[in-house]
Amino acid sequence: MQIDTLIEHVKVFNSYEKSFKTANVAIKDGRFMYIGEKDTSYFQAEHHVSGHGYYMVPGLIDIHLHIESTMVTPATFSDALMKNGVTTIVPEPHEMANVFGVKGVTEMIEASKQCEVDMFYSIPSSVPATSMETTGGSIEIEDIDHLMTLDQIICLGEIMNYVDVISEGDNKTKQLLKHMRTHYPETIIEGHVPKLLDTDLHRMIFAGVDSDHTHQTIEGMKARIEAGMFIEIQEKSMTPEVIEYLCEHDVSEHFCFITDDVMADALEEKGHLNHIVKKAMSMGMKAEDVIYASTYTPAKRMKLQDRGVIAPGKIADFCLLSNLEAFELAAVYKTGVLANQSGDNKVGERQFPEDFYKSVQLEPLTSEDFDVHVNKEDGTCTARIMKVQDGSTFTAEVHESIDVQDGLLQWQDTEHLLIATFERYGKGGTRAHGLITGDIIKHGAVATTYSHDNHNLLVVGENIEDMKQAANEVISMQGGICVVWEGKVQARVPLPVGGILTEEPLEQLAAQVRQLCVALRELGYKHYNPIMSMSTLSLPVSPALKITDHGLIDVNAGKVVPLIVEKA
């Protein structure tokens, strides 16, 4: 029998039995044709590969991630994924959607059509994440109807505004979920369900949201699985307790591993989903169970029935490993062909429409733009302060008495910093000011348009002049991140595509991101991921106190609250 490729004497992972067995593997027309003992006496192959000493596992599948978190284009991302054994992903482009609306989604899909990695997309369901912020675009029900006609769309992305779902009364999120259940009842709906338990958790599931990828505890994970919710485990959930629970309980059908957000420097240094795989194995999970949770269950969750296993008729996406326990990649194959790892990521080519490079509609800021006016001439007032905590993207709310002089809050005389955000889409120029403290910078300033999810200009600093300089650097770059100290730029990352992406090579971006992290930490930032910590200070669905151009947001209450706390 004529075939394309025969891989001989390789240890093949059988997903149905969760075990390895030495076999010969025949591939024809990009799919597995046969796995068994028949050899060259039966098959006439154009290509022969010796699998002796190697393990064959399905290509890794990541069903929840945001390409924009890595700040690169789909082409650059695809090259990096393939090098790390990831052959299929389900990205949710809600960052680009927040900047450009439905056009942001369709252009990301268009940019990924020539990528080697298969990219099936989630429809961003929460754009904007709340009504308490200004974004460049939105995703409405009619937009969802249009996107559902596209072949690359396979699910509704994470419902982020859980407060709307569990609250009384009608709202956009409830209307959207009702529309999906009525018109697209078979469509998968992904969730963002931090900390919810009991009635609130069950109300989310009742509304159609049946997965969660947020930070897991044993109590929360157990409650979710018992209620029929699918769990997507990202790295921050991989505590010893969680991994032990997953190992000791029969829950393999109810979870998978995902990455969610991977920074450029981490992608270059550690890898992608393969890093999660290695970590899970190092924490004591059996290799077979880890592979199952990185290939079979994610494919099953997304109804990708043509992949995720090595079996007749399935797409021949696979990895050859030289060391199973260390998950050392010897080769990666896509549809039966050795993957292209040339790093051809279209450097220098513009991959998006012209307006995607002109999204920051802000004039240079002045010192007066950072003045904090209050309804009091002199004296003191009690201010609401955002407190950053290392190890989490959640913040806390604290109160403190601050002096007032000539109607201006004298925050410079305290240990706290100023945080300000400026609407940057030319939609009215709304802005807000607040105070911030905790494990944040202690000197200088940082400004960014890489601020989830609205991506307005966010500035934090301990003095106005550095804040102004950092902000204006970002404006002049048409987006990005800039750190300034004592009037000197310490680090900068230009992100001219929508203010959140670059078309530069991953290696160059990774070096810039590393320098940025060094600069932030030198200025006193204490966090395992200072860029993610900084960028989520404007995320109004991540507890507890955040800021948007509408003002300070009490996330748990789902409302805008004043900077100055009124006395009872």
C-alpha positions as CSV (number, residue, x, y, z in Angstrom):
1,M,0.0,0.0,0.0
2,Q,1.3,3.4,-1.0
3,I,1.5,6.0,1.9
4,D,3.3,9.3,2.4
5,T,5.3,8.6,5.6
6,L,6.1,5.6,7.8
7,I,7.4,6.1,11.3
8,E,8.9,2.8,12.5
9,H,9.4,1.4,16.0
10,V,8.2,4.5,17.9
11,K,6.5,4.5,21.3
12,V,3.0,5.8,20.5
13,F,0.7,7.4,23.1
14,N,-2.8,5.9,22.9
15,S,-5.2,8.4,24.4
16,Y,-8.0,5.9,24.8
17,E,-5.9,3.7,27.1
18,K,-3.6,6.4,28.4
19,S,-0.5,4.3,27.7
20,F,2.4,3.9,25.3
21,K,2.9,1.0,22.9
22,T,5.7,0.5,20.4
23,A,4.3,0.5,16.9
24,N,4.7,1.6,13.3
25,V,2.7,4.6,12.2
26,A,1.5,5.1,8.6
27,I,0.5,8.6,7.5
28,K,-1.4,9.5,4.3
29,D,-2.8,12.8,3.1
30,G,-2.0,14.5,6.3
31,R,-3.8,12.0,8.5
32,F,-2.9,8.9,10.5
33,M,-3.8,5.8,8.5
34,Y,-2.5,3.0,10.6
35,I,-0.9,2.3,14.0
36,G,0.3,-1.3,14.4
37,E,2.9,-3.9,13.5
38,K,2.8,-3.8,9.7
39,D,6.0,-2.5,8.2
40,T,7.8,-1.9,4.9
41,S,6.7,-5.3,3.7
42,Y,3.2,-4.0,3.6
43,F,3.6,-0.2,3.1
44,Q,5.5,1.6,0.4
45,A,6.3,5.0,1.9
46,E,7.8,8.1,0.3
47,H,9.4,9.0,3.6
48,H,10.8,6.7,6.3
49,V,11.4,7.9,9.8
50,S,13.1,5.9,12.5
51,G,11.2,6.3,15.7
52,H,13.5,4.1,17.7
53,G,14.1,5.6,21.1
54,Y,11.4,8.2,20.6
55,Y,7.9,8.8,22.1
56,M,5.1,10.0,19.8
57,V,2.5,12.2,21.4
58,P,-0.3,14.3,19.8
59,G,0.4,17.9,19.1
60,L,-0.4,20.1,22.1
61,I,-3.7,21.9,22.0
62,D,-4.3,25.2,24.0
63,I,-8.0,26.1,24.1
64,H,-7.8,29.4,26.1
65,L,-5.3,32.1,25.3
66,H,-4.9,35.6,24.1
67,I,-2.2,36.2,21.4
68,E,-2.2,39.9,22.4
69,S,-0.8,39.0,25.8
70,T,2.5,38.1,24.0
71,M,2.2,41.4,22.1
72,V,3.0,39.8,18.7
73,T,1.1,39.1,15.5
74,P,-0.4,35.7,14.8
75,A,2.4,34.8,12.3
76,T,5.1,35.5,14.9
77,F,3.1,33.6,17.5
78,S,2.6,30.6,15.2
79,D,6.3,30.2,14.6
80,A,7.0,30.2,18.4
81,L,4.2,27.8,19.1
82,M,5.4,25.2,16.5
83,K,8.9,25.2,18.1
84,N,7.2,24.3,21.3
85,G,5.0,21.5,20.1
86,V,1.8,23.4,20.1
87,T,-0.2,22.7,16.9
88,T,-3.7,23.9,17.6
89,I,-4.9,26.9,19.6
90,V,-8.2,28.6,20.3
91,P,-7.3,32.3,20.9
92,E,-9.8,34.9,22.0
93,P,-8.9,38.3,20.5
94,H,-10.8,40.4,23.0
95,E,-7.9,42.9,23.3
96,M,-8.0,43.7,19.6
97,A,-11.8,43.8,19.8
98,N,-11.7,46.3,22.6
99,V,-9.6,48.6,20.3
100,F,-11.3,48.0,17.0
101,G,-14.5,46.1,17.6
102,V,-15.6,43.3,15.3
103,K,-12.9,44.5,12.8
104,G,-10.3,43.6,15.3
105,V,-11.5,40.1,15.4
106,T,-11.9,39.6,11.7
107,E,-8.4,41.1,11.0
108,M,-6.8,38.8,13.6
109,I,-8.5,35.9,11.9
110,E,-7.3,37.1,8.5
111,A,-3.8,37.5,9.8
112,S,-3.8,33.9,11.0
113,K,-5.0,32.2,7.8
114,Q,-1.5,31.5,6.5
115,C,-0.2,30.4,9.9
116,E,1.1,26.8,10.3
117,V,-0.6,26.4,13.6
118,D,-4.3,25.9,13.4
119,M,-6.1,28.8,15.0
120,F,-9.8,28.4,15.8
121,Y,-11.2,31.5,17.4
122,S,-13.5,32.4,20.3
123,I,-15.9,35.3,19.9
124,P,-15.0,38.0,22.4
125,S,-18.2,38.1,24.5
126,S,-17.4,40.9,26.9
127,V,-16.3,43.9,24.8
128,P,-16.3,46.1,26.6
129,A,-15.9,44.0,29.7
130,T,-18.2,46.4,31.6
131,S,-20.2,49.6,30.9
132,M,-17.9,51.5,33.2
133,E,-15.1,52.1,30.6
134,T,-14.6,53.6,27.2
135,T,-13.2,51.3,24.5
136,G,-12.4,51.8,20.8
137,G,-15.0,49.2,19.8
138,S,-17.6,46.8,21.1
139,I,-19.1,43.4,20.2
140,E,-22.9,43.5,20.0
141,I,-25.4,40.7,19.4
142,E,-25.5,41.5,15.7
143,D,-21.7,41.3,15.6
144,I,-21.9,37.8,17.1
145,D,-24.4,36.7,14.5
146,H,-22.0,37.9,11.8
147,L,-19.0,36.2,13.4
148,M,-20.9,32.9,13.9
149,T,-21.0,32.6,10.1
150,L,-17.2,32.4,9.9
151,D,-15.6,28.9,9.7
152,Q,-12.8,29.8,12.1
153,I,-15.2,30.5,15.0
154,I,-15.9,27.6,17.3
155,C,-17.0,29.1,20.7
156,L,-18.1,32.1,22.6
157,G,-15.2,33.5,24.6
158,E,-15.0,34.0,28.3
159,I,-18.0,35.7,29.9
160,M,-16.1,38.2,32.0
161,N,-18.8,40.3,33.6
162,Y,-19.9,37.7,36.1
163,V,-21.4,40.4,38.3
164,D,-24.0,41.1,35.6
165,V,-24.9,37.4,35.3
166,I,-25.6,36.9,39.0
167,S,-27.3,40.2,39.6
168,E,-31.0,40.9,39.3
169,G,-32.5,42.7,36.4
170,D,-31.8,42.6,32.7
171,N,-28.4,43.7,31.1
172,K,-26.3,43.2,28.0
173,T,-24.5,40.1,29.3
174,K,-27.8,38.3,30.1
175,Q,-29.2,39.3,26.7
176,L,-26.2,37.9,25.0
177,L,-26.3,34.6,26.8
178,K,-30.0,34.2,26.1
179,H,-29.4,34.9,22.5
180,M,-26.7,32.3,22.3
181,R,-28.8,29.6,24.1
182,T,-31.7,30.4,21.8
183,H,-30.0,30.6,18.4
184,Y,-26.8,28.6,18.9
185,P,-27.6,26.1,21.6
186,E,-24.7,23.8,20.7
187,T,-22.1,26.5,20.9
188,I,-19.6,26.2,23.7
189,I,-19.6,29.1,26.1
190,E,-16.4,29.8,28.1
191,G,-16.3,31.5,31.5
192,H,-14.3,33.8,33.8
193,V,-15.7,32.9,37.2
194,P,-13.2,34.0,40.0
195,K,-14.0,32.9,43.5
196,L,-17.8,32.3,43.0
197,L,-19.3,29.5,45.0
198,D,-22.7,28.0,45.9
199,T,-25.7,29.9,44.5
200,D,-23.6,32.4,42.5
201,L,-21.6,29.6,40.8
202,H,-24.7,27.7,40.0
203,R,-26.4,30.8,38.5
204,M,-23.4,31.1,36.1
205,I,-23.8,27.5,35.0
206,F,-27.6,27.9,34.7
207,A,-27.0,30.9,32.4
208,G,-24.9,28.6,30.1
209,V,-21.4,29.4,31.3
210,D,-19.8,25.9,32.0
211,S,-16.0,26.5,32.2
212,D,-13.6,28.4,34.3
213,H,-9.9,29.2,33.8
214,T,-9.4,31.6,36.7
215,H,-7.2,31.0,39.7
216,Q,-8.4,27.8,41.3
217,T,-8.5,26.6,45.0
218,I,-9.4,23.1,46.1
219,E,-12.7,24.3,47.4
220,G,-13.6,26.2,44.2
221,M,-12.4,23.5,41.8
222,K,-14.2,20.8,43.7
223,A,-17.4,22.8,43.6
224,R,-17.1,23.5,39.9
225,I,-16.5,19.9,38.9
226,E,-19.3,18.7,41.1
227,A,-21.6,21.1,39.3
228,G,-20.5,20.0,35.9
229,M,-18.1,22.8,35.0
230,F,-15.0,22.2,33.0
231,I,-11.8,23.5,34.5
232,E,-8.9,25.0,32.5
233,I,-5.8,25.0,34.6
234,Q,-3.3,27.7,34.0
235,E,0.1,28.1,35.7
236,K,-1.0,30.2,38.6
237,S,-3.5,27.5,39.6
238,M,-0.8,24.9,39.6
239,T,-0.2,24.8,43.4
240,P,0.9,21.6,45.1
241,E,-2.5,21.2,46.5
242,V,-4.3,21.5,43.2
243,I,-2.0,19.1,41.4
244,E,-2.3,16.6,44.2
245,Y,-6.1,16.8,44.0
246,L,-6.0,16.3,40.2
247,C,-3.7,13.3,40.6
248,E,-5.7,11.6,43.3
249,H,-9.2,12.0,42.1
250,D,-10.9,10.6,39.0
251,V,-11.4,14.0,37.3
252,S,-9.4,13.6,34.1
253,E,-12.4,14.2,31.9
254,H,-13.2,17.5,33.6
255,F,-10.0,19.5,33.1
256,C,-7.2,20.5,30.8
257,F,-4.1,22.7,30.8
258,I,-4.1,26.1,29.2
259,T,-1.8,29.1,29.2
260,D,-4.2,32.1,29.0
261,D,-1.5,34.8,29.1
262,V,2.2,34.3,28.2
263,M,4.6,37.3,28.0
264,A,7.1,37.5,25.2
265,D,10.2,36.9,27.4
266,A,8.6,33.9,29.0
267,L,7.6,32.4,25.6
268,E,11.2,32.8,24.4
269,E,12.8,31.5,27.6
270,K,10.4,28.8,28.9
271,G,8.1,27.9,26.0
272,H,4.4,27.8,25.9
273,L,2.0,24.9,26.8
274,N,5.0,22.6,26.8
275,H,6.2,24.6,29.8
276,I,3.0,23.8,31.7
277,V,3.3,20.1,30.7
278,K,6.9,19.9,32.0
279,K,5.9,21.7,35.2
280,A,2.9,19.3,35.8
281,M,5.2,16.3,35.4
282,S,7.8,17.8,37.7
283,M,5.1,18.3,40.3
284,G,4.3,14.6,40.3
285,M,1.6,14.1,37.7
286,K,2.0,11.0,35.5
287,A,3.2,11.8,32.0
288,E,0.3,10.0,30.5
289,D,-2.2,12.1,32.5
290,V,-0.4,15.3,31.6
291,I,-0.4,14.5,27.9
292,Y,-4.1,13.5,28.1
293,A,-4.9,16.9,29.7
294,S,-2.9,18.8,27.0
295,T,-4.3,17.0,23.9
296,Y,-7.4,14.8,24.3
297,T,-9.5,16.7,26.8
298,P,-9.0,20.2,25.3
299,A,-9.9,18.8,21.9
300,K,-13.0,17.1,23.3
301,R,-14.0,20.3,25.1
302,M,-13.9,22.3,21.9
303,K,-15.5,19.5,19.8
304,L,-12.4,19.2,17.7
305,Q,-13.0,15.5,17.0
306,D,-10.4,15.3,14.2
307,R,-7.4,15.8,16.4
308,G,-5.8,15.4,19.9
309,V,-5.3,11.6,19.5
310,I,-3.0,9.3,17.4
311,A,-5.6,7.1,15.7
312,P,-6.7,6.2,12.2
313,G,-8.4,9.1,10.4
314,K,-7.2,11.8,12.8
315,I,-5.1,14.8,11.6
316,A,-1.4,13.8,11.9
317,D,-0.3,16.6,14.3
318,F,2.3,15.1,16.6
319,C,5.6,15.5,18.5
320,L,8.5,13.1,18.7
321,L,10.1,13.3,22.2
322,S,13.6,12.2,23.0
323,N,12.8,12.2,26.7
324,L,9.3,11.7,28.0
325,E,9.7,12.8,31.6
326,A,11.5,16.0,30.5
327,F,9.2,16.4,27.5
328,E,12.2,17.1,25.3
329,L,11.1,17.8,21.7
330,A,13.1,16.1,19.0
331,A,10.6,17.0,16.1
332,V,7.2,18.5,15.6
333,Y,5.0,17.4,12.7
334,K,1.9,19.3,11.3
335,T,-0.5,17.3,9.1
336,G,2.2,14.6,8.7
337,V,4.9,17.0,7.6
338,L,7.9,18.1,9.6
339,A,7.0,21.6,10.8
340,N,8.6,24.7,9.4
341,Q,10.7,26.2,12.2
342,S,12.5,28.8,10.1
343,G,11.1,31.7,12.0
344,D,9.5,33.3,9.0
345,N,7.3,35.8,10.7
346,K,6.9,38.4,8.0
347,V,9.2,40.9,9.8
348,G,8.9,44.3,8.2
349,E,5.6,43.6,6.5
350,R,2.5,45.4,7.7
351,Q,-0.1,42.7,8.3
352,F,-3.1,45.0,9.2
353,P,-5.0,47.9,7.7
354,E,-3.5,51.3,7.9
355,D,-5.9,52.6,10.6
356,F,-4.6,49.9,13.0
357,Y,-1.4,51.9,13.2
358,K,-3.2,55.2,14.2
359,S,-5.3,54.2,17.2
360,V,-3.9,56.5,19.8
361,Q,-5.9,59.7,19.4
362,L,-4.3,61.8,22.2
363,E,-2.5,65.2,22.1
364,P,0.6,65.4,24.3
365,L,-0.3,65.7,28.0
366,T,0.7,68.6,30.3
367,S,1.5,68.8,34.0
368,E,-2.0,70.1,34.7
369,D,-3.5,66.9,33.3
370,F,-2.2,65.1,36.4
371,D,-3.7,67.5,38.9
372,V,-6.2,65.9,41.3
373,H,-9.0,68.3,42.0
374,V,-11.3,67.8,45.0
375,N,-14.3,69.6,46.3
376,K,-12.4,71.3,49.2
377,E,-10.1,74.3,49.3
378,D,-7.9,73.3,52.2
379,G,-7.6,70.8,55.0
380,T,-7.7,67.0,54.8
381,C,-10.0,64.4,53.2
382,T,-10.2,60.6,53.3
383,A,-9.1,59.0,50.0
384,R,-9.8,55.6,48.6
385,I,-6.5,53.9,47.7
386,M,-5.7,50.9,45.4
387,K,-3.2,48.5,47.0
388,V,-1.2,46.3,44.7
389,Q,-0.3,42.8,46.1
390,D,2.6,40.7,44.9
391,G,1.5,37.2,43.8
392,S,-1.9,38.3,42.5
393,T,-3.5,40.6,39.9
394,F,-6.2,41.3,42.5
395,T,-5.9,44.6,44.5
396,A,-7.2,45.7,47.8
397,E,-8.9,48.9,48.9
398,V,-7.5,51.0,51.8
399,H,-8.4,54.4,53.1
400,E,-6.2,57.2,54.3
401,S,-6.4,60.9,55.2
402,I,-4.6,63.1,52.6
403,D,-4.0,66.9,52.8
404,V,-5.7,69.3,50.5
405,Q,-4.4,72.7,49.4
406,D,-6.0,75.2,47.0
407,G,-8.5,72.4,45.9
408,L,-5.7,70.0,44.9
409,L,-5.0,66.7,46.6
410,Q,-1.5,66.8,48.0
411,W,-0.7,63.1,47.2
412,Q,3.0,63.9,46.6
413,D,3.4,64.5,50.4
414,T,2.5,60.8,51.1
415,E,4.0,57.4,50.4
416,H,1.3,56.8,47.8
417,L,1.6,57.2,44.0
418,L,-0.8,58.7,41.5
419,I,-2.6,56.5,39.0
420,A,-4.3,58.2,36.0
421,T,-6.0,56.9,32.9
422,F,-6.9,58.9,29.7
423,E,-9.4,57.8,27.0
424,R,-7.4,57.5,23.8
425,Y,-9.9,56.8,21.1
426,G,-11.1,60.4,20.5
427,K,-14.5,59.6,22.1
428,G,-14.7,62.6,24.5
429,G,-11.4,62.6,26.3
430,T,-12.7,61.2,29.6
431,R,-10.1,60.7,32.3
432,A,-9.8,59.6,35.9
433,H,-7.3,59.9,38.8
434,G,-6.7,57.8,41.8
435,L,-4.0,56.8,44.3
436,I,-2.1,53.6,44.5
437,T,0.2,51.9,47.0
438,G,1.7,48.6,47.9
439,D,4.0,46.4,45.8
440,I,4.2,49.0,43.0
441,I,7.1,51.3,41.9
442,K,8.5,53.7,44.4
443,H,10.2,56.1,42.1
444,G,9.8,57.4,38.6
445,A,6.8,56.6,36.4
446,V,5.4,54.0,33.9
447,A,2.8,54.6,31.1
448,T,1.1,52.1,28.8
449,T,-1.7,51.5,26.4
450,Y,-1.3,47.8,27.1
451,S,-3.9,48.1,29.8
452,H,-6.6,45.5,30.0
453,D,-9.1,45.5,28.6
454,N,-10.0,49.0,27.4
455,H,-6.3,49.8,26.5
456,N,-6.6,53.4,27.3
457,L,-3.5,55.3,28.3
458,L,-2.7,54.3,31.9
459,V,0.0,56.1,33.9
460,V,1.4,55.5,37.4
461,G,4.1,57.6,39.0
462,E,5.6,59.2,42.1
463,N,6.1,62.6,40.4
464,I,4.2,64.5,37.7
465,E,7.2,65.3,35.4
466,D,8.2,61.7,35.0
467,M,4.5,60.7,34.5
468,K,4.1,63.3,31.8
469,Q,7.3,62.2,30.0
470,A,6.4,58.5,30.1
471,A,2.8,59.3,28.8
472,N,4.0,61.4,26.0
473,E,6.6,58.8,24.9
474,V,3.8,56.3,24.6
475,I,1.6,58.7,22.7
476,S,4.5,59.4,20.2
477,M,5.0,55.7,19.7
478,Q,1.3,55.2,18.8
479,G,1.1,52.9,21.8
480,G,3.3,50.7,24.0
481,I,5.0,50.9,27.4
482,C,7.6,53.3,28.7
483,V,9.4,53.6,32.1
484,V,10.9,57.0,33.1
485,W,13.0,57.9,36.1
486,E,14.5,61.4,36.8
487,G,13.7,62.5,33.3
488,K,15.4,59.6,31.6
489,V,13.7,56.8,29.7
490,Q,14.8,53.5,31.4
491,A,12.9,51.1,29.1
492,R,10.4,51.3,26.3
493,V,8.4,48.8,24.2
494,P,6.8,50.2,21.1
495,L,3.4,48.5,20.3
496,P,2.2,50.4,17.2
497,V,-0.4,47.8,16.1
498,G,-3.5,49.0,17.9
499,G,-1.3,50.1,20.8
500,I,-0.9,46.5,21.9
501,L,1.0,44.5,19.3
502,T,4.3,44.7,17.4
503,E,5.5,43.2,14.1
504,E,9.1,42.9,15.3
505,P,10.7,39.5,15.8
506,L,9.9,37.7,19.1
507,E,13.6,37.7,20.1
508,Q,13.8,41.5,19.8
509,L,10.5,42.0,21.7
510,A,11.5,39.5,24.4
511,A,14.7,41.5,25.0
512,Q,12.7,44.8,25.3
513,V,10.2,43.1,27.7
514,R,13.1,41.8,29.9
515,Q,14.6,45.2,30.1
516,L,11.2,46.7,31.0
517,C,10.8,44.2,33.8
518,V,14.3,45.0,35.1
519,A,13.5,48.7,35.0
520,L,10.2,48.3,36.9
521,R,11.8,46.2,39.6
522,E,14.7,48.6,40.0
523,L,12.0,51.3,40.7
524,G,10.6,49.1,43.4
525,Y,7.9,47.0,41.7
526,K,7.5,43.7,43.5
527,H,5.5,41.2,41.5
528,Y,6.1,37.9,39.7
529,N,4.8,39.5,36.5
530,P,5.0,43.3,36.8
531,I,3.7,44.0,33.3
532,M,0.6,41.9,33.9
533,S,0.1,43.4,37.3
534,M,0.4,46.9,35.8
535,S,-1.8,46.2,32.9
536,T,-4.7,44.8,35.0
537,L,-4.9,47.9,37.2
538,S,-7.6,49.0,34.7
539,L,-9.4,45.7,34.4
540,P,-12.9,46.3,36.0
541,V,-13.8,42.6,36.3
542,S,-10.7,41.7,38.4
543,P,-11.2,42.4,42.2
544,A,-11.2,44.5,44.1
545,L,-10.5,48.2,43.3
546,K,-9.5,49.2,39.7
547,I,-9.6,52.3,37.6
548,T,-11.0,53.2,34.2
549,D,-11.6,56.5,32.4
550,H,-15.0,56.5,34.2
551,G,-13.3,56.5,37.6
552,L,-12.4,54.1,40.4
553,I,-14.3,50.8,40.1
554,D,-15.5,48.7,43.0
555,V,-15.4,45.5,41.1
556,N,-17.3,43.3,43.6
557,A,-20.1,45.9,43.7
558,G,-19.9,46.5,40.0
559,K,-20.0,50.3,40.3
560,V,-18.0,53.5,40.0
561,V,-17.0,54.9,43.4
562,P,-15.5,58.3,44.2
563,L,-11.8,58.9,45.1
564,I,-12.9,60.8,48.2
565,V,-14.7,58.7,50.8
566,E,-17.8,60.5,52.1
567,K,-18.1,60.5,55.9
568,A,-21.1,58.6,57.3
